Amino acid sequence: MSSHREAPEISKDPVADSTDTYAFVSPDRPDTVTIITNYIPLEDPAGGPNFFEFGDDVLYRINVDNDGDGKADITYDFNFKTVVQNPDSFLYNTGPIASLDSPNFNRRQFYTVTEDRKGKRTKTLGRNLASPPCNVGLRSTPAYSDLANSAIYSLDDGIVVFAGQRLDGFYVDLGSVFDLAALRPFQNLHLIPTPAAPGIDALRAFNVHTIAIQIPISRLTRKGKVPTDPLGRDTVIGVWASAYRQKGRYRDEHRSWSSGPYQQVSRLGNPLFNEVIVPMGRKDRWNALPPHRDSEFAKYVAQPELAKLLPILYPGVFPNLAALTADRADLLAILLTGIPAGLIPGFQNFTGTTQADMLRLNVAIPPTAPDSVNLNGILGGDLAGFPNGRRVFDNIVTVELQAVAGATYPLVDSTYVPDGAATLINDGVLPPGNVSYLDVFPYLDHPVSGYDVQPLSV
Amino acid sequence: MGALSRNAAAAGKATPNSVEGAVAAADAFDATFVVDTHEPVMFCVHDAKLGEVSILHGTDEVVVKDPQLVRRIMHAASRQKL
C-alpha cells in the first residue's frame, strides 16, 4: 500500500506508522496549502472497546523544505495527551457522545500543535485541542459529521488544523497486488493466469487517524510570497511527514516510561517509495533517516526491482521495458529531485540536485476545477495532481505502476517507445466506489462506523 | 528544529569528550548537576569495548566516555541474575 505496514519494524508499531502523506493547494482556499498525514493502517472500524487513537508517546511532525536541500525549514509538531474521565469503566463512552465535551465521552485525546521556523523561536499554534471520538455507531456517536467538524480549529495566522479518525482515502487492490503483482483486469496475462476480473479495493472499509493542517502559502515559501508563475523561482516546496519515539523505554509491573531524545521511526514523502522501491533489508534504515540522506537509496530508484519483475510476471507484455537497462532518469527526477522545466510544458517541480524523497508541490499551479480533475495527475495532463504534490483522490497505484512500466521514460529519452501495456495497466480500482472525499477541509471523508461496516464479501 | 535540536544542543554541551572530562564531571557531581531527580535516568552501554555509556534523561542523551564506569556497570551486570 502507499505506506501502510511498509517496513518490518514500523509494521509492529501502528500508531507511529504513517500510511499516506498529501500536499496540495487547497481547492476552496487557493491561497493555502493543505498537508495531511495519516497513521494507524487498516483500522477496523469495529475495533473496540479500546478504539484507535494517536500515541501519547509519539511525536508527530510535518516537515516543509523550501530551499531544496532536503532538510526541514518549517516543521509542525503534534503532541497528544489522553484523558480518561472514568477509569473505573471499561467503556469508551458511557452514552451517546453529542459534543466533544460530553460527559459520556470517556477516553479523550487532546493535542498541542507548534510551529518551528528555522532560526526562530518555537511558536505554539494551539493547545488542548480536542480530537473527535472514533465513529463507533449510531447510538454512541450520532450526528458524527457535526461532532467531527466541531474538532476543526481555526488558529492564528490563517492556519486550520484537525486531528482525528477519517476514512482511508487510499484505494488499492492489495489482495491482488501482493499476490505476485497480479492486476485482476490483466491477470489473464500473468505468468500464473486466471480470468480477468474487476479490481477489489482492499481499503474500502478501513479508517485511519489523520493529522491535517492548512497553511497560507506565504508562510511556506522561502521568501514569504505567493508565486504565480509555475516556472519562476521559489515556487516549489518539499513536504514529508515523520514520527518519533524517545530512545529509551522502560517497563515493569508498576510503571512504564520513555526517556531520551526523539528518534525518527517513520517517515513518508512520495507514496510507495519505501514500500516498493527500497529493499526489505534497508526499509527500517530508510525510516530512521532524513530525506537529505536519500542518495544512498537512489540506486534502487534507478534500477527498480518492480521494473525487472513486470516482464517476467507478464511474459511477452513488456518487451521494451525488458530491454531498458539504462538508469531510470525519469523516476530519479519524479521521486528524488523533482521534474525540471522543459520536460512538461508549463510545469516544473525541480528543487535542485539534492536527492531527497519528498512530495514536491509547485504552489503556483492553481487547483484544477472539480469537473476537469484527472485522477492520474500529471500523467493524465492535470498539472495540479501527483507528482505535483499529491491530492487525496489521486490514483497513485496506476500512476506509479505506469511510470515504473516505462510510461514516463520518454520524458528523458524521446527515442524510447513504451510498451502498449505501460499506459494501460492498473489494478482496476477507481473512486468513486466505496471511497469518498469531502470538498472542504480536511478533505478526507468521515470514518465509517463500526456499526455500519459491511461484511467483506464481494 | 524544536525538541530535536534542543536535544542535540543539550547533548552536545553536556558530552564530556574524554576520560578526563568524564572524571572531572564525576568529581564535580553535586546537587547543581541534578536536573530533576523525579525523572528516571536510563543508560545504555552499546559496546563495552568502547568504554562509553549513553545516558538518557528527559529528552536528552549524554554520551560519557568512562571505561572505568563501563567496567563497573558490566561487572555489576554480570552479578545480577533475574
Interface residues (C-beta under 8 A of the other chain):
Chain A: L59 A72 T75 D77 T114 D116 K118 T122 Y244 Q246 K247 G248 Y250 W257 S259 G260 P261 Y262
Chain B: M1 G2 A3 L4 N7 A8 A11 E39 P40 V41 M42 C44 L56 H57 G58 T59 D60 E61
